[in-house]
Amino acid sequence: MFKNISHHIKEKLKESLKSVLPVFIIVLLLCFFVPGIEVSVLTSFIFGTVFVIVGTGIFNLGADMSMTPMGEYVGAQMTKSKKIWLITILSFFVGVLITMSEPDLQILATHASINPSILLTIAVSIGVGAFLVLAMLRIIFAIKLKYLLIGFYIVAFVLAFFVDKGFWSVAFDSGGVTTGPMTVPFIIALGVGVSSIRSDSQENNDSFGLVALCSVGPIMAVLVLGLILGGNTGEYEYVGTSIFEYSQQLGLNYITSLPHYMLEVLKSVLPIAAFFFVYQLFAGRMNKTSLLKIVIGLVYTIVGLVLFLTGANVGFMAAGSALGEIFGNSEYVWLVIPIGMIVGFFIVAAEPAVQVLQAQVENVTSGAIPKKALAFALEIGVAISVGIAMLRAITGMSIMIPLIIGYSIALILTFFVPEIFTSIAFDSGGVASGAMTSTFLLAFSVGVSYGVRGGTEHIMTDAFGTVAMVAMTPLIAIQILGIVYKIRIKKLEAKAPVAEEEIITAEEIIEAPLDGTLTIPIPVEIKDEIIDF
């Protein structure tokens, strides 16, 4: 087993290097050619990149070994009894527990000017818990996801207009940060486990969509919090970038940060791990080999996440804030839009939760939706969203304008694409807006806003919302991918040189259970081109 683990670590590190390297090169070039970047900021960013690469690789291995099997086990076991009250209680408890310890939420709660910050954490956690219950019941009773999404997003936007606009950006940002590196592997696997008790043709398709609904819950919860608190969120406290005169100070900054993030990660991992081990004692014990693998996986998850968060927060955030402020103060401030789009295109590949989603999608769909097609759609979507976020930071455009337009398009598309693409699209919106977004891109946006206006008065309304933008555009991009996929299948079936009675239709391919059990013969030409897609 340990020999296999060593091999998998090397593979994960290679994948991580390929993901992070483009972002590193772009930011490095900017630091070299944009005047005003301190050497200590650049050095800190280089160290941070090493931490992020190693941390992402180790974390992804740990998630595969621990979070995914834990989620599948809990999901399958809790639904075996078919007792709705038990599923409801356990789902709510798991949702609250895993969200309160989500590192991305802690980052947002620290930056947002809601006093005390624990109020935001509690509200968001309750929102995720409540909507995780709803998501589980949706799978069990086979309720169509699109109708729930349309209904709840309409309610959210109506509710927003009764809340102070200072809460808008934080509310929609919270929907993205709660689906981070801790939550996504567990919740996606939970959906797979729950759907496994069903025996109909749509069980695998319905295993997706949990992240989508769990992203709506925090939005609703924070808007309700805004109604209760009244007024606005207060003024943002801009700290700026730490400048180090000596290399020793830089080293100490990393050394002192490691214990802090170790504590944060332990608070994240240990509660859900304790819940799992206690739960499996009562629900049915796993064999010792499986448990040992999960324990080793948890260690990798902790180590990887500590390294990743340290590198992202200490190195990437400092570079993002410094670059944003310099551009915001310059006459070339509009350059942040194309620069932000380029960074956004590549940065999504470095998100740990995105890599978990891609692997899960390829596995459940038996390769019918390959990782490279999903990745490209996500990259295009995030690039556009970061461009919109930079435009808002410069102009002060209300976040409601792009949100209403974007979500209207996304929800309309649900009527024209295969359901599996709708579920994956709304899941991907949450996972694309992870730790890399809430550190580097949010810091970059805050720096731009501060530089443009020379103060912090508008940061909460103009710079915040970057995470919300990143969570929105993949919903459209991946559903467009679904339309392209559907059209391509129809064209391929039309030219396939096989007997008419043997031709499988586009609808049969798309709506069939994507678990490798499809028995209708697919022409070789179609099968090969689907794989190449």
KOLLUM-32178 format. One record per residue (C-alpha): residue in one letter; x, y, z. Coordinates in Angstrom, 3 decimals. Example, Ala and Ser with C-alpha at 12.3 -4.5 7.8 and 13.67 -1.06 7.14 Angstrom:
<minus>
 rest       xx       yy       zz
    A   12.300   -4.500    7.800
    S   13.670   -1.060    7.140
</minus>
This chain:
<minus>
 rest       xx       yy       zz
    M    0.000    0.000    0.000
    F    2.765    2.450    0.915
    K    4.513    1.787   -2.415
    N    1.311    2.719   -4.237
    I    0.949    5.838   -2.103
    S    4.466    6.969   -3.058
    H    3.618    6.535   -6.735
    H    0.353    8.461   -6.334
    I    2.103   11.332   -4.516
    K    4.460   11.782   -7.477
    E    1.523   11.798   -9.893
    K   -0.429   14.307   -7.784
    L    2.607   16.599   -7.474
    K    3.053   16.553  -11.258
    E   -0.603   17.484  -11.735
    S   -0.299   20.237   -9.145
    L    2.841   21.641  -10.786
    K    1.088   21.808  -14.165
    S   -1.885   23.580  -12.556
    V   -0.003   26.226  -10.567
    L    2.926   26.919  -12.906
    P    0.977   29.143  -15.391
    V   -0.278   31.384  -12.549
    F    3.229   31.574  -11.104
    I    4.734   32.625  -14.461
    I    2.087   35.321  -15.046
    V    2.451   36.871  -11.583
    L    6.255   36.581  -11.752
    L    6.324   38.487  -15.059
    L    4.046   41.163  -13.602
    C    6.320   41.531  -10.578
    F    9.349   41.919  -12.878
    F    7.820   44.466  -15.259
    V    5.429   46.444  -13.039
    P    7.410   49.092  -11.117
    G    6.885   49.337   -7.374
    I    6.777   45.683   -6.264
    E    9.025   45.155   -3.250
    V   11.590   42.341   -3.432
    S   10.245   40.863   -0.201
    V    6.756   40.575   -1.754
    L    8.182   38.758   -4.793
    T   10.298   36.443   -2.605
    S    7.301   35.678   -0.398
    F    5.260   34.852   -3.497
    I    7.929   32.420   -4.762
    F    7.986   30.626   -1.411
    G    4.182   30.626   -1.415
    T    4.118   28.974   -4.837
    V    6.254   26.080   -3.583
    F    3.922   25.653   -0.613
    V    0.843   25.733   -2.863
    I    2.243   23.176   -5.345
    V    3.317   20.689   -2.680
    G    0.224   21.318   -0.567
    T   -2.230   20.868   -3.446
    G   -0.630   17.597   -4.525
    I   -0.622   16.100   -1.034
    F   -4.132   17.370   -0.294
    N   -5.611   15.843   -3.457
    L   -4.113   12.465   -2.558
    G   -5.470   12.774    0.985
    A   -8.941   13.707   -0.273
    D   -8.992   10.652   -2.547
    M   -7.976    8.387    0.336
    S  -10.138    9.847    3.110
    M  -12.794   12.484    2.403
    T  -14.259   10.719   -0.650
    P  -14.654    7.227    0.915
    M  -15.885    8.793    4.182
    G  -18.568   10.745    2.350
    E  -19.690    7.769    0.271
    Y  -19.838    5.540    3.349
    V  -21.861    8.003    5.462
    G  -24.193    8.751    2.548
    A  -24.899    5.100    1.849
    Q  -25.250    4.084    5.516
    M  -27.544    6.910    6.589
    T  -30.003    6.114    3.804
    K  -30.131    2.333    4.285
    S  -32.711    2.688    7.040
    K  -34.814    4.956    4.775
    K  -35.863    6.891    7.876
    I  -36.420   10.465    6.735
    W  -36.102   11.915   10.239
    L  -32.672   10.296   10.696
    I  -31.439   11.491    7.295
    T  -32.679   15.000    8.081
    I  -30.963   15.240   11.475
    L  -27.663   13.731   10.320
    S  -27.532   15.819    7.141
    F  -28.127   19.054    9.034
    F  -25.523   18.132   11.660
    V  -22.897   17.200    9.039
    G  -23.619   20.352    7.015
    V  -23.215   22.687    9.994
    L  -20.168   20.848   11.342
    I  -18.169   20.757    8.120
    T  -19.058   24.351    7.151
    M  -18.120   25.950   10.462
    S  -14.639   24.524   10.004
    E  -14.288   25.433    6.294
    P  -11.016   27.435    5.899
    D  -12.416   29.579    3.050
    L  -15.293   30.720    5.260
    Q  -12.853   31.730    7.971
    I  -11.017   33.893    5.413
    L  -14.236   35.673    4.381
    A  -15.415   36.104    7.983
    T  -12.070   37.703    8.865
    H  -12.219   40.196    5.988
    A  -15.933   41.052    6.031
    S  -16.897   43.916    8.341
    I  -19.672   42.079   10.197
    N  -19.323   42.408   13.962
    P  -18.822   39.954   15.582
    S  -17.509   37.756   12.750
    I  -18.885   34.602   14.422
    L  -22.376   35.756   13.386
    L  -21.447   35.321    9.729
    T  -19.954   31.885   10.399
    I  -23.036   30.694   12.295
    A  -25.493   32.048    9.701
    V  -23.628   30.474    6.788
    S  -23.252   27.119    8.583
    I  -26.973   26.943    9.352
    G  -27.707   27.824    5.725
    V  -25.534   24.984    4.435
    G  -26.981   22.510    6.957
    A  -30.575   23.344    6.019
    F  -29.947   23.136    2.285
    L  -27.906   19.939    2.603
    V  -31.040   18.383    4.121
    L  -33.018   19.668    1.149
    A  -30.409   18.312   -1.275
    M  -30.520   14.847    0.302
    L  -34.306   14.737    0.179
    R  -34.170   15.846   -3.467
    I  -32.052   12.801   -4.329
    I  -34.259   10.375   -2.389
    F  -37.514   11.668   -3.876
    A  -36.024   12.332   -7.351
    I  -37.023   16.020   -7.438
    K  -35.702   17.928  -10.454
    L  -32.855   20.221   -9.440
    K  -33.631   23.038  -11.866
    Y  -37.017   23.807  -10.313
    L  -35.500   24.123   -6.855
    L  -32.690   26.343   -8.144
    I  -35.066   28.633  -10.046
    G  -37.350   28.996   -7.044
    F  -34.648   29.687   -4.458
    Y  -32.642   32.104   -6.597
    I  -35.792   34.126   -7.314
    V  -36.475   34.275   -3.572
    A  -32.827   35.289   -2.913
    F  -32.886   38.183   -5.389
    V  -36.254   39.447   -4.124
    L  -34.991   39.219   -0.532
    A  -31.815   41.126   -1.460
    F  -33.756   44.283   -2.276
    F  -35.025   44.450    1.309
    V  -31.480   44.236    2.696
    D  -28.824   46.957    2.869
    K  -26.590   46.767   -0.220
    G  -23.548   46.369    2.044
    F  -24.677   42.763    2.575
    W  -25.120   41.910   -1.107
    S  -21.521   41.111   -1.994
    V  -20.825   39.262    1.266
    A  -24.001   37.190    0.875
    F  -23.238   36.015   -2.659
    D  -19.539   35.580   -1.811
    S  -20.511   33.294    1.059
    G  -22.221   30.947   -1.386
    G  -18.861   30.383   -3.058
    V  -16.491   30.154   -0.102
    T  -18.504   27.516    1.761
    T  -17.849   24.985   -1.001
    G  -14.094   24.812   -0.473
    P  -11.423   22.121   -0.164
    M  -12.920   20.564    2.973
    T  -16.587   20.605    2.016
    V  -16.581   19.592   -1.654
    P  -14.942   16.129   -1.476
    F  -17.184   15.093    1.407
    I  -20.460   16.499    0.039
    I  -19.967   15.195   -3.517
    A  -19.143   11.722   -2.160
    L  -22.136   11.982    0.172
    G  -24.356   12.497   -2.881
    V  -22.865    9.457   -4.598
    G  -23.472    7.368   -1.483
    V  -27.086    8.504   -1.059
    S  -27.966    8.057   -4.738
    S  -26.602    4.499   -4.647
    I  -29.688    3.286   -2.758
    R  -31.865    4.153   -5.753
    S  -32.171    1.718   -8.630
    D  -33.630    3.950  -11.356
    S  -31.811    5.194  -14.460
    Q  -31.160    8.673  -13.036
    E  -29.443    7.704   -9.780
    N  -25.948    8.711  -10.959
    N  -27.142   11.943  -12.543
    D  -28.854   12.945   -9.277
    S  -25.654   12.323   -7.283
    F  -24.596   15.783   -8.469
    G  -26.334   18.946   -7.325
    L  -25.594   18.833   -3.602
    V  -22.908   21.501   -3.886
    A  -25.287   23.589   -6.011
    L  -27.980   23.681   -3.335
    C  -25.440   24.066   -0.524
    S  -24.228   27.213   -2.308
    V  -27.724   28.759   -2.201
    G  -28.203   28.202    1.530
    P  -25.484   30.628    2.700
    I  -26.784   33.363    0.360
    M  -30.261   33.101    1.867
    A  -28.880   32.885    5.421
    V  -26.666   35.997    5.140
    L  -29.481   38.006    3.550
    V  -31.740   37.021    6.460
    L  -28.917   38.057    8.823
    G  -28.857   41.414    7.032
    L  -32.590   41.824    7.644
    I  -32.105   41.058   11.338
    L  -29.065   43.304   11.860
    G  -30.216   46.148    9.613
    G  -27.800   48.918    8.609
    N  -24.661   48.006    6.668
    T  -21.640   45.812    7.203
    G  -19.365   48.638    8.259
    E  -16.160   49.930    6.693
    Y  -13.421   47.583    5.526
    E  -10.081   47.810    7.364
    Y   -7.382   47.843    4.705
    V   -4.125   46.449    6.091
    G   -1.897   46.702    3.016
    T    1.140   44.556    2.257
    S    3.783   43.592    4.798
    I    7.269   44.689    3.715
    F   10.296   42.864    5.153
    E   13.701   44.467    5.402
    Y   15.547   41.246    6.180
    S   15.171   37.709    4.859
    Q   14.957   36.489    8.442
    Q   11.697   38.428    8.884
    L   10.285   36.792    5.778
    G   11.224   33.335    7.029
    L    9.726   34.041   10.443
    N    6.495   35.149    8.763
    Y    6.106   31.682    7.215
    I    7.284   29.837   10.314
    T    4.836   31.660   12.602
    S    1.995   31.240   10.074
    L    2.334   27.452    9.897
    P    1.068   26.787   13.482
    H   -1.850   29.181   12.891
    Y   -3.017   27.354    9.765
    M   -2.295   24.002   11.370
    L   -4.753   24.927   14.117
    E   -7.312   26.110   11.544
    V   -7.018   22.890    9.550
    L   -7.213   20.676   12.642
    K  -10.395   22.536   13.610
    S  -11.645   21.755   10.105
    V  -10.684   18.092    9.827
    L  -10.931   16.647   13.341
    P  -14.664   17.285   13.991
    I  -15.780   15.609   10.767
    A  -13.237   12.787   11.264
    A  -14.481   12.230   14.830
    F  -18.076   12.178   13.593
    F  -17.174    9.588   10.934
    F  -15.333    7.217   13.278
    V  -18.075    7.394   15.913
    Y  -20.767    6.971   13.261
    Q  -19.189    3.895   11.705
    L  -19.094    2.204   15.125
    F  -22.896    2.324   15.252
    A  -23.838    2.128   11.569
    G  -21.552   -0.761   10.641
    R  -17.810   -1.058   11.073
    M  -15.482   -0.826    8.097
    N  -12.633   -3.314    7.780
    K   -9.262   -2.416    9.308
    T   -7.515   -1.936    5.948
    S  -10.089    0.631    4.809
    L   -9.911    2.463    8.139
    L   -6.100    2.550    8.042
    K   -6.220    3.978    4.525
    I   -8.652    6.686    5.694
    V   -6.437    7.578    8.683
    I   -3.372    7.912    6.425
    G   -5.473    9.933    3.992
    L   -6.549   12.301    6.785
    V   -2.907   12.920    7.687
    Y   -2.158   13.779    4.058
    T   -5.238   16.005    3.922
    I   -4.120   17.944    7.005
    V   -0.498   18.357    5.867
    G   -1.520   19.313    2.321
    L   -4.136   21.822    3.404
    V   -1.767   23.469    5.920
    L    0.889   23.965    3.237
    F   -1.668   25.164    0.684
    L   -3.333   27.717    2.987
    T    0.016   29.023    4.237
    G    1.303   29.550    0.704
    A   -1.960   31.041   -0.574
    N   -2.509   33.417    2.355
    V    1.072   34.491    3.064
    G    2.540   34.487   -0.459
    F   -0.295   34.809   -2.969
    M   -2.424   37.287   -1.007
    A    0.490   39.694   -0.486
    A    1.359   39.640   -4.200
    G   -2.278   40.132   -5.214
    S   -2.807   43.074   -2.884
    A    0.442   44.799   -3.936
    L   -0.181   44.372   -7.674
    G   -3.797   45.515   -7.365
    E   -2.906   48.673   -5.463
    I   -0.162   49.612   -7.945
    F   -2.486   49.205  -10.939
    G   -5.291   51.036   -9.122
    N   -2.999   54.034   -8.574
    S   -1.740   54.107  -12.167
    E   -3.098   55.665  -15.349
    Y   -3.191   52.149  -16.850
    V   -5.801   50.899  -14.369
    W   -7.916   49.405  -17.183
    L   -5.168   46.858  -17.777
    V   -6.388   45.005  -14.683
    I   -9.342   43.700  -16.709
    P   -7.328   41.648  -19.277
    I   -4.693   40.797  -16.647
    G   -7.373   39.595  -14.264
    M   -8.980   37.507  -17.011
    I   -5.683   35.808  -17.857
    V   -4.961   35.064  -14.198
    G   -8.543   33.840  -13.702
    F   -8.244   31.501  -16.698
    F   -5.280   29.708  -15.167
    I   -5.974   30.079  -11.449
    V   -9.081   27.870  -11.469
    A   -6.933   24.840  -12.331
    A   -4.999   25.349   -9.081
    E   -8.127   25.091   -6.893
    P   -8.005   21.784   -4.960
    A  -11.801   21.460   -4.914
    V  -11.996   21.882   -8.713
    Q   -9.626   18.971   -9.222
    V  -11.769   16.847   -6.894
    L  -14.905   17.716   -8.904
    Q  -13.241   16.947  -12.251
    A  -12.103   13.517  -11.072
    Q  -15.543   12.741   -9.607
    V  -17.344   13.794  -12.814
    E  -15.071   11.712  -15.048
    N  -15.462    8.722  -12.739
    V  -19.269    8.840  -12.369
    T  -19.873    9.540  -16.078
    S  -17.398    6.794  -17.114
    G  -15.425    9.323  -19.162
    A  -18.423   10.611  -21.148
    I  -17.635   14.082  -19.736
    P  -13.814   14.175  -19.794
    K  -11.775   16.292  -17.404
    K  -10.220   18.416  -20.153
    A  -13.605   19.551  -21.563
    L  -14.901   20.385  -18.085
    A  -11.651   22.180  -17.208
    F  -11.727   24.336  -20.354
    A  -15.340   25.384  -19.738
    L  -14.466   26.323  -16.159
    E  -11.394   28.296  -17.258
    I  -13.372   30.335  -19.801
    G  -16.122   30.995  -17.273
    V  -13.775   32.111  -14.514
    A  -11.781   34.333  -16.912
    I  -14.961   36.220  -17.835
    S  -16.053   36.470  -14.213
    V  -12.741   37.947  -13.055
    G  -12.944   40.490  -15.885
    I  -16.375   41.549  -14.593
    A  -15.031   41.692  -11.015
    M  -12.180   43.990  -12.103
    L  -14.645   46.218  -13.986
    R  -16.691   46.532  -10.795
    A  -13.600   47.389   -8.731
    I  -12.784   50.220  -11.147
    T  -16.248   51.640  -11.839
    G  -18.185   50.799   -8.676
    M  -20.907   49.069  -10.703
    S  -23.579   47.456   -8.516
    I  -23.090   43.712   -8.076
    M  -26.796   43.149   -8.764
    I  -26.445   44.078  -12.454
    P  -24.115   41.178  -13.467
    L  -25.702   38.797  -10.944
    I  -29.268   39.235  -12.209
    I  -28.201   39.007  -15.862
    G  -25.900   36.030  -15.263
    Y  -28.238   33.957  -13.130
    S  -31.160   34.674  -15.476
    I  -29.159   33.233  -18.398
    A  -27.983   30.256  -16.310
    L  -31.494   29.391  -15.124
    I  -33.014   29.733  -18.610
    L  -30.349   27.365  -19.989
    T  -31.512   24.645  -17.561
    F  -34.484   24.023  -19.884
    F  -32.256   23.330  -22.907
    V  -29.426   21.139  -21.620
    P  -29.246   17.544  -20.310
    E  -29.902   17.461  -16.560
    I  -26.454   16.055  -15.781
    F  -24.874   19.224  -17.209
    T  -27.154   21.460  -15.141
    S  -26.192   19.642  -11.942
    I  -22.473   19.721  -12.746
    A  -22.648   23.389  -13.813
    F  -24.228   24.588  -10.572
    D  -21.849   22.378   -8.576
    S  -18.842   23.797  -10.424
    G  -19.817   27.385   -9.651
    G  -19.294   26.700   -5.972
    V  -16.054   24.758   -6.280
    A  -14.400   27.187   -8.729
    S  -14.580   29.931   -6.106
    G  -12.193   28.412   -3.562
    A   -9.139   29.398   -1.547
    M   -7.147   30.730   -4.519
    T  -10.014   33.072   -5.380
    S  -10.611   34.226   -1.820
    T   -6.904   34.953   -1.322
    F   -5.137   36.139   -4.495
    L   -8.060   37.386   -6.622
    L   -9.987   38.983   -3.755
    A   -6.788   40.663   -2.510
    F   -6.061   41.869   -6.069
    S   -9.571   43.305   -6.372
    V   -9.342   45.005   -2.959
    G   -5.976   46.517   -3.918
    V   -7.417   47.873   -7.188
    S  -10.425   49.408   -5.427
    Y   -8.230   50.974   -2.745
    G   -5.823   52.345   -5.342
    V   -8.585   53.813   -7.537
    R  -10.444   55.565   -4.715
    G   -7.617   56.105   -2.237
    G   -9.737   54.847    0.648
    T  -11.761   51.968    2.066
    E  -15.271   53.450    1.896
    H  -16.388   51.449   -1.150
    I  -14.348   48.261   -0.774
    M  -17.199   46.218    0.748
    T  -19.552   47.043   -2.135
    D  -17.074   47.270   -5.046
    A  -14.186   44.868   -4.361
    F  -16.124   42.187   -2.501
    G  -18.226   40.113   -4.861
    T  -15.203   38.701   -6.711
    V  -15.970   35.252   -5.303
    A  -19.624   35.663   -6.341
    M  -18.615   36.508   -9.918
    V  -16.322   33.469  -10.080
    A  -19.156   31.276   -8.779
    M  -21.622   32.569  -11.387
    T  -20.088   32.334  -14.874
    P  -19.199   28.593  -14.813
    L  -22.946   27.951  -14.535
    I  -23.341   29.378  -18.014
    A  -20.105   28.037  -19.532
    I  -20.682   24.395  -18.576
    Q  -24.314   24.427  -19.677
    I  -23.173   25.787  -23.050
    L  -20.761   22.832  -23.078
    G  -23.818   20.627  -22.560
    I  -25.573   22.156  -25.588
    V  -22.460   21.681  -27.726
    Y  -22.184   18.088  -26.503
    K  -25.839   17.410  -27.395
    I  -25.501   18.920  -30.893
    R  -22.293   17.010  -31.558
    I  -23.854   13.686  -30.584
    K  -26.745   14.320  -32.990
    K  -24.355   15.105  -35.847
    L  -22.300   12.000  -35.131
    E  -25.315    9.697  -35.083
    A  -26.471   11.127  -38.410
    K  -23.241   10.145  -40.207
    A  -22.601    6.823  -38.414
    P  -22.455    4.012  -41.057
    V  -24.424    1.378  -39.144
    A  -27.776   -0.298  -39.481
    E  -30.703    1.907  -38.479
    E  -31.917   -0.446  -35.773
    E  -28.484   -0.343  -34.086
    I  -28.138    3.432  -33.931
    I  -28.426    4.907  -30.479
    T  -30.024    8.349  -30.409
    A  -28.514   11.441  -28.796
    E  -31.264   11.440  -26.194
    E  -30.534    7.808  -25.262
    I  -26.820    8.541  -24.836
    I  -27.377   11.681  -22.776
    E  -30.218   10.420  -20.582
    A  -28.812    6.910  -20.042
    P  -27.304    6.048  -16.634
    L  -23.704    7.211  -16.854
    D  -22.214    4.387  -14.853
    G  -20.822    2.131  -17.562
    T  -23.935   -0.062  -17.738
    L  -25.271    1.266  -21.054
    T  -26.176   -1.806  -23.096
    I  -27.364   -0.224  -26.370
    P  -24.561   -0.562  -28.975
    I  -22.810    2.701  -29.767
    P  -21.210    2.997  -33.236
    V  -17.410    2.993  -33.068
    E  -17.227    6.371  -34.826
    I  -19.482    7.968  -32.194
    K  -17.703    6.300  -29.277
    D  -14.258    7.441  -30.484
    E  -15.364   11.018  -31.063
    I  -17.119   11.197  -27.695
    I  -13.853   10.210  -26.037
    D  -11.956   12.814  -28.089
    F  -14.493   15.552  -27.227
</minus>
